[in-house]
Amino acid sequence: MPEAKPETPAVGPKRFEPRIVAFFCNWCTYLAADLAGTSRMKYAPNMRVIRTMCSGRVDPQFVLDAFAHGADGVLIGGCHPGDCHYQEGNYKALRRVHLLKRLLREMGIEEERFRLEWISAAEADRLKTAVNDMVEKVRALGPLRLETTAEFFPEEVKVA
């Protein structure tokens, strides 16, 4: 008698997987991500990490470029206020985030797509929670579809 083949599940619509760019402080949040990895913590793989020396070094243009180049969300991670290795870098980041949130809102980008988290080197569990929470919120929002004008992205490139 031939063996019965297991039924293959019906293939449904593919679930949206957000692309999130993360700017992590070298001294705290990046080390928390390293600790999460060495501790074999499971969290969403949707994050692409860019290591910066300080959250205060994240230029607002970096955030705008990330969105312009296809990111569905941006996360900035830094030292807790008062614990910055560069004295006041995280306060600088906080001021920039407030301005950026207002700008992004005016551009039509939902506030949940941009986030600042204070995560120390020993808080791998907090990093895991923040990443998973952000991925779920952005997944619920769906892909970011920025409207562009022809002057920025012409359909044809004319060569003289």
Residue pairs with C-beta under 8 A, 6 or more apart in sequence:
15 139
16 139
16 142
16 143
17 46
17 139
18 46
18 72
18 73
18 135
18 138
18 139
18 143
19 46
19 48
19 70
19 71
19 72
19 73
20 46
20 47
20 48
20 71
20 72
20 73
20 74
20 75
20 131
20 134
20 135
20 138
21 47
21 48
21 50
21 66
21 71
21 73
21 74
21 75
22 47
22 48
22 49
22 50
22 74
22 75
22 76
22 77
22 131
23 50
23 52
23 55
23 58
23 62
23 63
23 74
23 75
23 76
23 77
24 30
24 33
24 49
24 50
24 51
24 52
24 77
25 52
25 53
25 54
25 55
25 77
25 78
25 79
25 89
25 90
26 51
26 52
26 53
26 54
27 53
27 54
27 79
27 85
27 121
28 77
28 78
28 79
28 80
28 83
28 119
28 120
28 121
29 55
29 77
29 78
29 79
29 117
29 119
29 127
30 49
30 51
30 77
31 121
32 77
32 119
32 120
32 121
32 122
32 123
32 124
32 126
32 127
33 49
33 124
33 127
35 121
35 122
35 124
36 43
36 124
36 125
36 127
36 128
39 124
41 124
41 125
41 128
42 128
43 127
43 128
43 131
43 132
44 131
44 132
44 135
44 136
46 131
46 135
47 75
47 131
47 135
50 62
52 58
53 86
54 78
54 79
54 84
54 85
54 86
54 89
54 90
54 93
55 76
55 77
55 78
55 79
55 84
55 89
55 90
55 93
55 116
56 78
56 84
56 86
56 88
56 89
56 90
56 91
56 92
56 93
56 96
57 89
58 76
58 93
58 96
60 96
60 99
60 100
60 103
63 74
63 76
63 100
63 114
66 74
67 74
67 104
67 109
67 113
67 144
67 146
68 146
71 144
72 113
72 138
72 141
72 143
72 144
73 112
73 113
73 114
73 115
73 134
73 135
73 138
73 144
74 113
74 114
74 115
75 114
75 115
75 116
75 117
75 130
75 131
75 134
76 93
76 97
76 115
76 116
76 117
77 116
77 117
77 118
77 119
77 127
77 130
78 84
78 89
78 90
78 93
78 116
78 117
78 118
78 119
79 85
79 89
79 90
79 118
79 120
80 90
80 118
80 120
81 90
81 91
81 94
81 118
83 90
83 120
84 90
84 91
90 118
93 116
94 116
97 114
97 116
100 114
101 111
101 114
104 111
104 113
104 114
105 111
107 146
108 147
109 144
109 146
110 141
112 134
112 137
112 138
112 141
113 138
113 141
113 144
115 130
115 134
117 126
117 127
117 130
119 126
119 127
119 130
